[in-house]
Structures are given as C-alpha cells and as structure tokens.
C-alpha cells in the first residue's frame, strides 16, 4: 500500500478576461508541490510549509490544502488521516492561482493513497472547498484547469476541457507586487447594468467560438472584458500601459490574470509571445516594478503525481 505521494500543480490564469469565475487555463511556469502521507491518526495535519515569503496558516481548516483534505476525509472516511508538507512555488497574491494549486496538489497526492482513487471530476468538489478558504467563494476557474489541464469551463458542479488551437500561446507577467484576492473581489460588489452583461456575453461567445474554430480574429474581438477589468485596473500600478504594450507588440488580447496583479496576453505562436513578453516586462519596469514572466501554450499541463512511496 502506498503511504506517501508528492504531486505538483501548475499556476493558472483565472477568468481569462471574459469568463469571470468560470474560465481558466494553466501555464507551464511556476507550480506548488505538496507531499501527503497517509497516517493512522484521523484528521489532517500540516507539518511544514516551505518557500512562502510570509506566514501561511498551519491549522488545516484555515489552509487551502488542509481544508480540501478535511472535506475529502469527511466525505469518504472520517477515520482517514493525512500529514501534509507544502512547497510553495507560486508567489503569494500574484493572481496565478497559488491558493488553488496547494489544494489541488494535496488532493491529487492524497488520491494516489486511497484504496479506490477518485476521478478528477470527483475531486473537484473538494478542491472548491479548499479554494473557498482563500477567496471566500466556491469558484472553479483556477482549480478546474489545474485538475484537467488546458482551458477549462468550470461550473458549480462540473468541469469541461475546451479545445484550443495548438498555435495559441499565453504570456503571463507577474510584477513584484501583492494583491490579495479578497481585496480584488471587493471592488466588484456594486451591480452592473444589464447592457454590460449583454456586451460581456457577446465577447465570451466570440472567444469560445474562436477557440473551437481556431480563428484569431474571433479571439481578438472576444478577449475584451467590460465587467471586471475596468474596476480592477486601478489596483494594478500601470495596468493600462502594460496592456497597451501587449496589444501594440502583437498580442491578440490582454487582461488581468485572476485577481491580479499578474497580466496575461494571448498570442499567435511562441515567437510572437516572446516579443510581447519583452514589451510587457519593459512596461512594468518603466513603472518602477520588477517583474518575471512566462510563455506557455494555452493548452497547459495539469496537476500530476511526481513520486510515491510504499
């Protein structure tokens, strides 16, 4: 019987401009790793957290990975017990799904230790429970693509991987600046006029159709966020300049990654993405912010077990 497993979950781009809380895709970039050990004592204990640049909750119920496994144990077998060791690789408050990655990596590792492993779809509800600890709501735009890989539509109960053309690449640039998810969600509480929802729905439809058809013009016309981006832009120093740099250097579209402050752009091919990445990094530098960036196929990796022991 396996008693220990380590899993890795990739960073993600939540919302993808026009899919607030329902769309996300992974990137081949930073990741979190979680080691899970099956133990005889019921419950979940976090024994160590490495790589974090600030204190993170050690109480299982207050940590995304711990909460996810607590919900798994409660549903499957209250006598189950796990110990967790977390290695953080995704920057805190970056808009790259770091809280979700810890939850998903913990679940994928723990699943490897179950007598009857669950499907990724079955793990989804427990991942949502973990994510809610950090964000305050059960939204799947980060955990769903981490479970399946690539671009994923996440509803309240299910997750569906969407096709994307193989030439579609993402650039993600992370400024060295922290923006917590809860703060980013606070600016969205006021209602929107119905006309804005109609406009956003039109853009979402064009973007999704562009993915299915592999049509760059549909993607360009669809990647326009008229709901969330206008309210969150002021929270990211120089966002307008960074987006302009991405568009002027050849991207199909650009917007805020998740809750920010990272900014993403979609590009036609890796060569175009390299040019866009340089332009975005320079734009942040001109605002006095150091940054780091990644280029990845939009059809990015999923969380996987990387080692296990009996």
C-alpha positions as CSV (number, residue, x, y, z in Angstrom):
1,X,0.0,0.0,0.0
2,X,1.3,3.5,-0.9
3,X,1.7,5.7,2.2
4,X,3.3,8.8,0.7
5,X,2.9,10.7,-2.6
6,X,4.1,14.1,-3.9
7,X,2.0,16.0,-6.5
8,X,2.7,19.1,-8.5
9,X,0.0,21.7,-9.5
10,X,0.7,24.4,-12.1
11,X,-0.1,28.1,-12.0
12,X,-3.2,29.3,-13.8
13,X,-4.8,32.3,-15.5
14,X,-8.2,32.7,-13.9
15,X,-11.2,34.4,-15.6
16,X,-9.4,34.6,-19.0
17,X,-10.8,38.2,-19.3
18,X,-14.4,37.4,-20.2
19,X,-15.1,34.2,-18.1
20,X,-15.2,35.6,-14.6
21,X,-15.2,32.7,-12.1
22,X,-16.0,30.1,-14.9
23,X,-12.9,30.0,-17.2
24,X,-9.3,29.4,-16.6
25,X,-6.2,27.8,-18.1
26,X,-3.0,26.5,-16.8
27,X,0.5,27.6,-17.7
28,X,3.8,25.8,-17.9
29,X,5.5,28.0,-15.4
30,X,5.6,28.2,-11.6
31,X,4.0,25.4,-9.5
32,X,3.3,24.2,-6.0
33,X,4.3,20.8,-4.7
34,X,2.6,19.0,-1.8
35,X,3.8,15.8,-0.1
36,X,1.0,13.9,1.6
37,X,1.4,11.0,3.9
38,X,-1.3,8.6,5.0
39,X,-1.3,8.1,8.7
40,X,-3.3,6.0,11.2
41,X,-4.4,9.0,13.2
42,X,-7.7,10.6,11.8
43,X,-7.6,14.2,10.7
44,X,-5.3,16.4,8.7
45,X,-2.1,18.0,10.0
46,X,0.2,20.4,8.2
47,X,3.7,19.6,9.3
48,X,5.7,22.1,7.2
49,X,5.4,24.9,4.7
50,X,8.4,25.8,2.6
51,X,9.1,28.5,0.1
52,X,6.4,31.0,1.3
53,X,7.5,34.6,1.6
54,X,5.1,35.2,4.5
55,X,3.5,33.1,7.2
56,X,0.7,30.9,5.9
57,X,-1.9,29.1,8.1
58,X,-0.7,25.9,9.7
59,X,-4.2,25.0,11.0
60,X,-5.6,22.6,8.5
61,X,-9.1,24.2,8.3
62,X,-7.6,27.6,7.6
63,X,-5.2,26.4,4.8
64,X,-6.5,25.6,1.3
65,X,-4.7,22.2,1.1
66,X,-5.8,21.3,4.6
67,X,-9.4,22.3,4.1
68,X,-9.5,20.3,0.8
69,X,-8.3,17.1,2.5
70,X,-10.5,17.6,5.5
71,X,-13.5,17.7,3.2
72,X,-12.3,14.6,1.4
73,X,-11.9,12.7,4.7
74,X,-15.3,13.8,5.9
75,X,-17.0,12.5,2.7
76,X,-15.1,9.3,2.3
77,X,-14.0,8.1,5.7
78,X,-13.7,10.1,8.9
79,X,-11.1,7.7,10.1
80,X,-8.7,8.7,7.3
81,X,-5.6,10.6,8.4
82,X,-3.1,12.7,6.4
83,X,0.0,14.7,7.1
84,X,0.9,17.5,4.6
85,X,4.1,19.2,3.7
86,X,3.7,22.1,1.3
87,X,6.4,23.5,-1.1
88,X,5.2,26.9,-2.4
89,X,6.5,27.9,-5.8
90,X,3.7,30.2,-6.9
91,X,4.0,33.7,-5.5
92,X,1.5,34.8,-2.9
93,X,-1.2,37.3,-4.0
94,X,0.0,37.1,-7.6
95,X,-3.2,36.2,-9.5
96,X,-1.7,32.9,-10.6
97,X,-3.8,30.5,-8.5
98,X,-1.4,29.8,-5.7
99,X,-4.0,29.0,-3.1
100,X,-5.8,26.7,-5.6
101,X,-2.6,25.0,-6.6
102,X,-1.9,23.9,-3.0
103,X,-5.4,22.5,-2.6
104,X,-5.2,20.6,-5.9
105,X,-1.7,19.2,-5.4
106,X,-2.8,18.0,-2.0
107,X,-5.9,16.3,-3.4
108,X,-4.1,14.7,-6.3
109,X,-1.4,13.3,-3.9
110,X,-3.9,12.1,-1.4
111,X,-5.9,10.5,-4.1
112,X,-2.9,8.4,-5.0
113,X,-3.0,6.9,-1.5
114,X,-6.7,6.0,-1.4
115,X,-7.8,2.3,-1.7
116,X,-10.1,3.4,-4.5
117,X,-8.9,6.6,-6.2
118,X,-11.4,9.1,-7.4
119,X,-11.7,10.7,-10.8
120,X,-10.6,14.3,-11.4
121,X,-14.3,15.2,-11.7
122,X,-14.9,13.7,-8.2
123,X,-12.0,15.6,-6.7
124,X,-13.5,18.9,-8.0
125,X,-15.9,19.5,-5.1
126,X,-13.1,19.1,-2.5
127,X,-10.9,21.4,-4.5
128,X,-13.6,24.0,-4.4
129,X,-13.9,23.7,-0.6
130,X,-10.1,24.3,-0.3
131,X,-10.2,27.3,-2.7
132,X,-13.0,28.9,-0.8
133,X,-10.8,29.2,2.3
134,X,-8.6,31.8,0.5
135,X,-11.1,33.5,-1.8
136,X,-14.3,33.4,0.2
137,X,-16.3,31.7,-2.5
138,X,-16.5,28.3,-4.3
139,X,-15.3,29.3,-7.8
140,X,-13.5,26.8,-10.0
141,X,-11.7,28.9,-12.6
142,X,-8.3,28.0,-11.0
143,X,-8.8,24.5,-9.5
144,X,-10.6,23.1,-12.6
145,X,-7.9,23.8,-15.2
146,X,-5.3,22.5,-12.6
147,X,-7.3,19.2,-12.4
148,X,-7.7,18.8,-16.1
149,X,-5.0,20.9,-17.8
150,X,-5.5,23.4,-20.6
151,X,-8.5,25.8,-20.9
152,X,-11.4,24.6,-18.8
153,X,-15.0,25.7,-18.3
154,X,-15.9,25.3,-14.6
155,X,-19.5,25.3,-13.4
156,X,-20.7,24.8,-9.8
157,X,-20.7,21.1,-10.2
158,X,-18.7,20.0,-13.3
159,X,-15.6,20.9,-15.3
160,X,-15.2,20.7,-19.1
161,X,-11.9,21.0,-21.0
162,X,-12.2,23.2,-24.1
163,X,-10.3,22.8,-27.4
164,X,-7.7,25.5,-28.3
165,X,-5.5,25.7,-31.4
166,X,-2.0,24.4,-31.0
167,X,-0.6,27.8,-32.1
168,X,-2.2,29.6,-29.2
169,X,0.3,30.8,-26.6
170,X,0.0,32.7,-23.4
171,X,2.3,35.3,-21.9
172,X,2.0,35.9,-18.2
173,X,3.9,38.6,-16.5
174,X,4.0,38.9,-12.7
175,X,5.1,42.2,-11.1
176,X,6.7,42.0,-7.7
177,X,3.6,43.4,-6.1
178,X,1.0,41.6,-3.8
179,X,-2.8,41.9,-4.5
180,X,-5.0,39.7,-2.3
181,X,-8.0,38.0,-3.9
182,X,-10.4,39.2,-1.3
183,X,-9.4,42.9,-1.9
184,X,-9.9,42.4,-5.7
185,X,-13.3,41.0,-5.2
186,X,-14.4,43.9,-3.0
187,X,-14.4,46.3,-6.0
188,X,-17.0,44.1,-7.8
189,X,-19.8,44.3,-5.3
190,X,-21.8,47.1,-6.9
191,X,-24.3,46.0,-9.6
192,X,-23.8,46.3,-13.3
193,X,-26.3,47.5,-15.9
194,X,-27.9,44.8,-18.0
195,X,-26.3,46.2,-21.1
196,X,-22.9,45.4,-19.8
197,X,-23.8,41.7,-19.2
198,X,-25.1,41.5,-22.8
199,X,-21.8,43.0,-24.1
200,X,-19.7,40.7,-22.0
201,X,-21.8,37.7,-23.1
202,X,-21.1,38.6,-26.7
203,X,-17.4,38.8,-26.1
204,X,-17.4,35.5,-24.2
205,X,-19.3,33.8,-27.1
206,X,-16.8,35.1,-29.7
207,X,-13.8,34.0,-27.6
208,X,-15.2,30.5,-27.1
209,X,-16.1,30.2,-30.8
210,X,-12.6,31.4,-31.7
211,X,-11.1,28.6,-29.6
212,X,-13.3,25.9,-31.3
213,X,-12.7,27.3,-34.8
214,X,-9.0,28.3,-34.3
215,X,-9.9,31.8,-35.5
216,X,-7.5,34.5,-34.3
217,X,-9.9,37.4,-35.3
218,X,-12.7,35.9,-33.2
219,X,-10.2,35.6,-30.3
220,X,-9.1,39.2,-30.7
221,X,-12.6,40.5,-30.7
222,X,-13.7,38.3,-27.8
223,X,-10.9,39.0,-25.4
224,X,-12.4,42.3,-24.2
225,X,-13.5,42.5,-20.6
226,X,-16.1,45.2,-19.9
227,X,-17.1,44.0,-16.4
228,X,-14.2,43.1,-14.1
229,X,-11.1,44.7,-15.7
230,X,-12.4,48.3,-15.6
231,X,-12.9,48.0,-11.8
232,X,-9.7,46.2,-11.0
233,X,-7.4,48.1,-13.3
234,X,-6.7,50.8,-10.7
235,X,-5.4,48.1,-8.3
236,X,-2.5,47.3,-10.6
237,X,0.1,50.0,-11.0
238,X,0.5,50.9,-14.7
239,X,-2.0,48.3,-15.9
240,X,-3.2,50.5,-18.8
241,X,0.4,50.9,-20.0
242,X,1.1,47.1,-19.7
243,X,-2.0,46.2,-21.6
244,X,-1.2,48.7,-24.3
245,X,2.3,47.3,-24.6
246,X,0.9,43.8,-25.1
247,X,-1.5,44.9,-27.7
248,X,0.9,47.1,-29.6
249,X,3.5,44.4,-29.7
250,X,1.2,41.9,-31.4
251,X,-0.9,40.1,-28.9
252,X,-4.5,39.0,-29.7
253,X,-5.7,40.4,-26.4
254,X,-4.6,41.1,-22.8
255,X,-6.2,41.4,-19.4
256,X,-5.7,40.7,-15.7
257,X,-4.8,37.2,-14.6
258,X,-7.2,36.1,-12.0
259,X,-7.4,38.7,-9.2
260,X,-4.2,40.3,-10.4
261,X,-1.7,41.9,-10.3
262,X,-0.3,39.5,-12.9
263,X,-1.3,40.4,-16.5
264,X,-1.7,37.8,-19.3
265,X,-1.8,38.1,-23.1
266,X,-2.8,35.5,-25.8
267,X,-0.5,35.3,-28.8
268,X,-0.4,33.6,-32.2
269,X,2.7,31.5,-31.8
270,X,5.7,31.3,-29.5
271,X,7.8,33.8,-31.4
272,X,5.1,36.5,-31.1
273,X,4.7,35.6,-27.4
274,X,8.4,36.3,-26.9
275,X,8.1,39.8,-28.3
276,X,5.0,40.5,-26.2
277,X,6.7,39.2,-23.0
278,X,9.6,41.6,-23.5
279,X,7.3,44.6,-24.1
280,X,5.2,43.9,-21.1
281,X,8.2,43.5,-18.8
282,X,9.6,46.8,-20.1
283,X,6.3,48.5,-19.4
284,X,6.3,47.3,-15.8
285,X,10.0,48.4,-15.4
286,X,9.0,51.9,-16.6
287,X,6.5,52.0,-13.8
288,X,9.3,51.1,-11.3
289,X,8.2,47.5,-10.8
290,X,10.5,44.5,-11.3
291,X,8.7,41.5,-12.8
292,X,9.1,38.0,-14.1
293,X,7.3,36.3,-16.9
294,X,6.5,33.0,-18.6
295,X,5.5,31.8,-22.1
296,X,3.3,28.7,-22.3
297,X,0.9,27.0,-24.6
298,X,-2.7,27.8,-23.5
299,X,-3.2,24.1,-23.5
300,X,-1.0,23.9,-20.4
301,X,-0.2,21.0,-18.0
302,X,-2.4,19.5,-15.3
303,X,-1.6,18.5,-11.8
304,X,0.2,15.2,-11.6
305,X,1.8,12.9,-9.1
306,X,5.6,13.1,-9.4
307,X,6.6,10.5,-6.8
308,X,5.2,8.0,-4.4
309,X,6.4,5.5,-1.8
310,X,5.1,2.4,-0.1
